[in-house]
């Protein structure tokens, strides 16, 4: 009988279409180079991570530099797991293995599906996909990543998809389910639902890693990991997910400090007020908490964490993390404003390195994890540290009204593009002049929906050929917009709305 470890070594290296390995390179190494040479990967250098490069006053992370750092952190975690004690290594083998190259490949690919303009752009494209274009499963960056790897990009072996190994395709599935499969399930309390599903699964999962047209392929790649339970990530996906959290929590703080956005006074006031008055805050009812007052926002965050993750949330551990972040970030780094000098740069580098090392070394492996966790996760202490670091990020950067105004302007571009292309493709007199890449995509995606109707007729019981054509067109529009850089989205929208007089430059590459 084949063991689980052997399954990973054989089935995990399989490709949908067999290829002759001309170079003798390890199959997983072939995958990571295939991802790195993808135009979708190159595009990430011009896609916003959190704040745009323009107007930031300094260099900030984009999706590409973020992905490279996630890849480095993930590789370090995977290698450290190889040096674990014998029981841990045996458990890792039983659960399907954790190859450092697979982890690197997943980390390199994990943000391929993100559209222009950061997370708010993703949310707006989802709203437009569902409300304007009528796609039941909308848009989600993780599902778009899987779609790029399996359908939109190409390689020598196939014109549709990159033909990656099953292990690498499985490793990008942070949320291994579709949006719609949750609609028919019985209601459960949020703490009993996998992380990412959201509080109202009847409306569909908030986060998911495959659209309906890729659901069969998702099930196929996960089938080579029989030790992994339903709705659980593979070990390599868990490591990628942890590395993403670490890089987001630490490296982005680096950006905001250099850009002068994180200020000692405001961050210090929030953390100190909560530490000094936490007993008083505990007695307040929810309506009495006012985020404009120091300490209140952190108390709201703590209550939210405790409600969602009672399996790990601990008041003493949370307080210790607030103290730790306050000491090292606030009293250490932020106490001296960034002035661009060598000493300031060394201070930022030292802070980043210290926290990256601390977090990536705080890893535990479990055979039977909580439903909201993974087989590989951060230790309890490190988990609370990341919660507090993310709070600082959200409260003092993402919640800023100046950033919100800018982002809301960008979301109008996403909606305008979707409405413009949809109107164009439904114009019988002019649809044929739409961009060639978009028209080709409509044809290919419509065929995908036809095949899905044949294999899963219950999903399309009331759908005729016209509905299949409509779904194919809608998904193609979403694919097209999601493939733009920030600058391309702005430029193409100006053409569609008639506000650009730069025809040939703005329209190049359509």
N, C-alpha and C positions, 0 to 999 in steps of 0.2 A: 504493500500500500504506500502511495506517495505521501511523504510528510509535508507539513505546511512549509517548512524551510525550503524543501525541494520545489514546491509549487512556485515560490517566489523566484527561484533560480531558473525555472523553465518557462512557465506560463507568463511570468512577469516580464520576460524578455521577448515575448512574441509580439509580432506586428500584425495588423489586420491583413496586410498584403506582404507575403514573404519577399525579402530582398537578399541579394547576394552581398555579403560584407566584403567589399573590395579592399579595404584598408587594413582589416584585421583589428580595428579599434573595438573596444568594448561597446556593446550595443547601447548602453546608457550614455556613454561618452558621445556616440553619434547623435543621440537625441539632444543633448545639451548644445552641441554645436549647431544643429539644425535650428534650434530655437534662437540662438544668438545671431544667426545669419538671416533671420526672418525680418522682412520689412515691418512687420507689426512690432517687433522688438525695437528696431531703430526708431520708430515713431515715438516711443515713450520719452525720448529726450526732449520732445516739444509738447508734452502733456503735463498739466499742473498736478503736483502732488497735494499740497495744501494751499499754499499761496503762490501766485504767479511770479515769475522772474521779473517781469516788467514792474517797475515801481517799488520793488522790495528793498532797493538800496544796497543789496549784497547778493552773493551767490546763494541760491536756495536749492533744495532737493527738487528734482523733477521725478517723474515715474521711473525713468531709466536708472538714475543714480540710486534711488530708493531700492529698486529691484536688485541692483548689483550688491548693495549692502545687505539686503535680506539674504541673498545667496551666500555671502561670506559668513554671516552669523549662522545660517542653517547648516552649512558645511562643518563649522566648528562644533556645533551640537552633535551632529551625526558622528563625527570622528571621536568625540569624547565618549559617546555611547559604546563605541567599540572597545574602550578601555574600562568598561564597567566590570563589576564582579561577575563571577560565573553564573549565578542564578539570574541576574538581569540579562546577560547575553543570551541565555537559553530562552528566557521569556520573549525577548526580541525576535529570536529565530522562530519560536512557535507562532508568533503573531504575523510573520511574513517577511521579517527583515527590515533593515534600515540602511540602505546604501547611500553613502555620501554624495555620489554623483546623481542619483535619482533626486535626492533632496535639493541639490544645486539646480538641477533642471527645472524642478517644480517652482523653486523660488524665482528663477529667471523668468518663468512664464506667468507667474501668478497675477500680474497686473496687465497682461496683454489686452484684456477685454475692457479696460476702463475707457470711457468716452472722454471727450474734451471737458475741461473745467472742473476737475476734481469730483468730490462726492456729491456735491449739489447738482452737477451736470448729470451724474448717474441717476439721482432721484428724479430729475425732471424728464430724462429720457424714458424712464420707467412709466411715469404718469402719462406721457404722450403716447407711448406704445400701447398702453391699455385703454386710455380714454379717447384718444383721437384716431389711432390706427386699429383699435379693436383686437389687439393680441391678448388672449387670455393669460399668458404667462409673462407678458410685459418684457422688461429688460432687467438684467442683473449682470454686474461686471464679472462675477465669477463664472456664471453660466456662459457669458460671452467669451471668456478665456477658453473654456472647454470647446466651444463652437469653433473658435479660431484654430485650435489644434486639430480638431477632428473633421472640419468641413471647409473653412474659409481659406486658410493658407494651403499651400501645395508643396509637393516635392517631386523628384524624378519618378517615384514609384506610382504616384496617383495625382490626378489634377484636383482632387478634393481632399483636403486634410494633409497633415504632415507625416502620417503613418508612423507615429511614435510607438514605443513599446507600451504594453499594457501598464506596467508599473509606473511609468512617468505620467501617463494619462490619468491613472488613479490618484497620483500624488497631488494633482492640482484640485482635487475634489474636496475643498474645505467644508462644503455643505452638501453631502452626498445624497441629495434628493431633488425632485423637481418642485416647482411652486405648487402645481395643481394637485399633487398626490395628497396634500394635507387637507384639502377642502372637505373630504368626506369622512375624516377621522373624528372620533369622539372628542369632545372638549377636555382639555387638561389644564391644570394650573401651570403658569409660566415656568415655575421651578422644576416641573416634570417634563418640559419640552427641551429638545436639543437646542443648544445655543445657535441663534440665527433664525429659528422658525418664527419668533415673534409671539406676541400675546394673543393673537387672534388667528389661529391656523385655518379657521373656516374661510377666511378671506384669502388663503394661500400663504405660503411661507414668505417671510420678508427677504431672507437670504437663501439662495439655492445655487447649485452648481451645474445644472443642466436644464435646457429647455425640453419641451415634450419631444421635439424632433431628434434630440440626442439622448433621450432616456434609455433607449435600448443599448446604446454604446456604453453609457455609464454603468449599467448593470453588468455588461460583459467584462469591462476592465476590473470591476470590483470582485467578480467571480473567482479570480485567481488568488484571493485573500480570504479563504474560508475561516481563518481565525479571527477575522474582524466582524463584529456584529453589525446588524442593520443600523443605519444612521450614524455609524462611527467612521472616523477618518482612518486611512491606513497610517502606519507609523511615520512614513515619509511625509505624508500630508500634515500630520500633527507637528512635526518638526518645522516644516515650512511655515505653518500657521503661527507657531510660537516665535519664530524668527521675525516674521512680519510684525507681530505685536512689539517685540523688543526694539526693532529698528524704528518703528513709528513712534514709540514712547520716548526714545532717547535721541535719535538723530534729528527729529523735527524740532525738539527743544533747542538743539544746537542752532538751527536756522533762525528761530524766533529770537534767541538771545543776540545773535550777530546782527539781526535786522533792527534791534532796538524795540521789539514788540513786548517782550517779557520784561517787566519792570519790578525791581526789588520791592518797592513800597506796597503795591497792590497784592502781589503774591504772598509776601510776608504777612500782611494784615489778615488775609484770608486764613492761612494755615495757623497762625498764632491765635486768632480769635477762636477757631474751632478747638484747638488744644486747651485753651484757657477756660472755655465756657461749654465744653461738650456736655456736661451734666445738665446745664440749663437748657441746651438745645434739645436734649432727649425728652424733656418735659413738654416741649412745644408741639402743638398739633400741626398737621401739614399746612393748613391755610395760614398759619402764623409765621411760616418761614418765608423770608423775603430775600431773594438773591442779591438785592442791592446792598444788603448789610453784610459786613465781613463775617465769615464763618458759616453763613446760612447755606450757601451753595454747596459747600463740602458736606454739610449735614444731609442735604437732599441726596447727594451722590451716595453717601454711606447707606441711607435708607433704601435707595434703589438697589444697590449691590446686595444688601442683606435680603431683600425680598426676592430677587432673582436667583441668587446663588447661596442659599443658606447652608449648602453642603460644605462650603469652604469659608464663607465670610465670617470673620472673627473680630470682635471689637478691639481686643488687645493687639492683635496683629495689625489691624488697620491703623490704630493709634501709633504703633511703633513705626509703620511705614510713613505716616505723616511727619513724624519726628525726624526720620532718616532723610526724607526728601527735603524737609525744611532746613536741616543742618547742611546737607551737601549742595543742594541746588540753590536755595535762597540765601542762607548765610555764607555759603562758599562762593558759588559762581556769580549769582546775581548781585551780590553785595558790591562788586566792582563793575561799573558799566563798561560795556564793550567799546573799546576805542580803536580797534583795528591794529593795535601794536602786537609785537611778538609775544609779550607776556600774556596778553588777553587771548591770543590764539592758543598758546600752550595751556592756559587754564581750561579753555573749551575742550581741547583735545584730551586732556587728562580726565575731565569729568566724563566725557563720552566713553573713553576707553574703560574707565573704572566701572561704570554702570553696565556697559555691554558685557564685560568679563563677569561681573557679579551675576547678571541675569542668565547668561547662557551656560553658566556652571551650576545653576539652581534648577536642575531637571530631575524629574522622577518618572518611573515607568510603572504602570499598573496593569494587571491582567483584567480586572473588572472595574472600569472607570465609571464615574457618575455619568448620567445621560448628558449633562451639560459640559462634560470634560472630554478628554481623549486618553488613549493608552499612554501617551507621552504628554506630560504637562509640566508647567512651572511648579516649583515647590510652593507651599502655602504662603511663606513669607514673601517670596518673589512675586507671586500672584498679586498680593496686596500692594507691593511696590509699583507694579505696572498700572494698577487701578488709580493710584495717586498721581503718577506721572501723566497718565492720560487725562486725569481731571485738570491738571494745570494747563495742559495743551488745549482742552476744550473750553475751559472757563476764560482763559486769558488770551486766546487767539481766535478760536472758532466762533465764540459768542460776540466778538467785536462787531459793532454796528457798521463800521467803515468797510470791513470785509464782507459783511452781509449785503450791503448795498451793491458792492461790486459783483458779488456772486449772483444776486437776483437779476442783475442786468445780463449776465452771461446765460442764465437759464432761459431768458427770452429768445436768445439765439437758437438754442436747442429746439424749442417749440416752433419757432419760425421756420427752421430748416425742415422739420418733419412735415409741417403743414404745406410748405412750398413744394417739396418733392412729391407729396401725396397728391396734391392738386395737379401737378404736372403729369404724373403717370396716369391720371384719370381723365386727361384731356385728349379726346379721340383725334383731335386735329394736330396735336403737337407732341404726343407722348413719344413718338419715334425719335425725336431729337434730344431726349434725355441722355445724360452721360452714359457712355457705352458700358462702363463697369457696373453701373446701377441696373441697366437693362439685362445684362448677362446674369447678374445676381438674382433678379426677379425670376428669370427662367429656371436657374438652378435650384433656387429655394422653393419655388412652386412644385418642382419635381420631388423635392424632399417631402413636402406635405402630402403629395399624392401617394408616395411610398408609405408614409406613416398611416394614411387612411386605410391602405390595403392590409398592413400588418396589425393595426390596432383600430378596427372599425368602430369600437364602442366610443372612441373619442370624437367621432365625427358622424354620429347617428343621423343628424339633421343637415349634414353638409354636402352640398352638391359641388359640381366642378367650379361654379362661380365663387363659392366660398373658399375653396382650396386656392384658387387664383388670388383672391383677396388676401388670404393669410400669407401666401408666398410673397406678394408685393409688400405687405406691411413689414414682414421680417426682413426683407431685403433693404427697405428704407432704414430700418434700425441698424442693420449691419453696416450700411454705408455711412451713416452719421457717426456711429461709434468708432469708425476707422480713421476719423479726422484728427489732426493735431488741433491745438487751440487756435493757432493762426489760420489754418485751413477753414475751420468752422466760421470764424469771423469773416474771412474773405469771401467764402461761398455765400454766406447769408447776405452780404452786401450786394452780391450779384443778383441773387434771387429777389431781393426787395427793391432793386433798381436804384440803390444808393451808391454804387461804385462806378467810376468812370475809367477804371483800370482793367478793361476787358481781357486782354491777352494774358497779362500776368496773373490776375486773380483767378481766371478760369483754367489755367494750365494744370494738367494732371487730373482733370475730372474723370 
